[in-house]
């Protein structure tokens, strides 16, 4: 029984000491939180610029905007926690913000490239269809106008004018 009591006391003391040790090890100082906050701000700014460029190219960036909003909320929470002196939470929120926007720049650039490629393909198809249409119009006008004109002239010449008596033209 004494063995169990001593084991429980040793376990309780080690848990208390270990929890204090872990708190000291896991505590984040102001410099680390500030660096994480700066890194998160820079990552969010570069992601925002990439998304704006993709949007200007005509890409559908609604999903990316949603991720930017979430990352912005994390950054705001990190900034508030930092101002309140809660450097651990500030550090964690800043890391979450950085993780959210981590692949956003590459995703925005991919969307931009796909949109530009699609635009070039549509432009080529439009130019090709216009060229074919204009070529057809030119060929038709060269070879079709003369027979159409001859047909019309023959039709007009076959028509007989109506003779109207002179009395019908005069009205009392």
Steps between C-alpha positions, in 0.01 A plus 500: 500500500787734580640428156179616337481814711855595417442429131190720502689780675790472255258497208311807630822692564638411158174603332505836676866559417456375144201725437703801614791388284276455194347841554847653502604301189185574306482866595559738212688820556410835350770487229382163366137613498593825327702316236215255438258793474725678246540180299123451497443861387752463217354166391147640503606809303674295231202264477265796468707647216507165320122465533446855370719425196303182432172688535620771261584226250137386521533193720227390739662568836202458734657203680827686537319804639337279761840368608633856512212602727568212737872580504419866562289406802786288635741789449262739675471259794879469511541875499242543778661229711841659448373841611347341811833335582383144433800405290422126490160555340642767271766255384245222440258725310786634287611145419143407404484803270827402336380141450176617342671723243790261442385361165279792407761679289567192286127433466434860390782488246367171362152646463645807329697290251198280423282804444752665270542177304122462466474861383766442234319189376168688475672783316651253251164330439332835452766617254483172308120511473509862390763422237298209363184712491671787323660261250161346424348844457779605264471184287122529488519864399747420219321200355146555615432861419513473122256207468268666752514827308434325165204312649352821638548688171332221304211498744456875476515493119231232487260720691254694292404848602137560565339747266284748673251707312545870503160561656582297804791725579292810501266550781230756503 
